[in-house]
Amino acid sequence: MKQVVVGALVGVGLVVAALGSPTFSSPILAQPTAGVTAEAELIAMSAQLADGKQQLTVIDPRQRAIVVYHVGPGEGEIVLKSVRNIHWDLQMTQFNGRPPLPEEIRNVLMQD
């Protein structure tokens, strides 16, 4: 009986090793997210930077503002990197774009 139990455990171990066990330290490259509405309090996203720091981006949909922080890997020092109100950014139809620009597309469509 003892040999059967040991054999079963070894078999399960081999199956897990062959199929690969999930690791929780591997990075998640993409995740589907729920839709965010303007009623959301704050939206926070984080990313690991190449220098070991963590970048934390906080978006306030009500105030239409974006804030970026860098968090140090050692003591967790938080440094404010930038703040921007995007209200007027969102009013532009294009910026730094490449042709065809929105106005050009609209003009072509209006010709018909």
Buried (B, 14 or more C-beta within 10 A) or exposed (E): EEEEEEEEEEEEEEEEEEEEEEEEEEEEEEEEEEEEEEEEEEEEEEEEEEEEBBBBBBBBBEEBBBBBBBBEEEEEEEEEEEEEEEEEEEEEEEEEEEEEEEEEEEEEEEEE
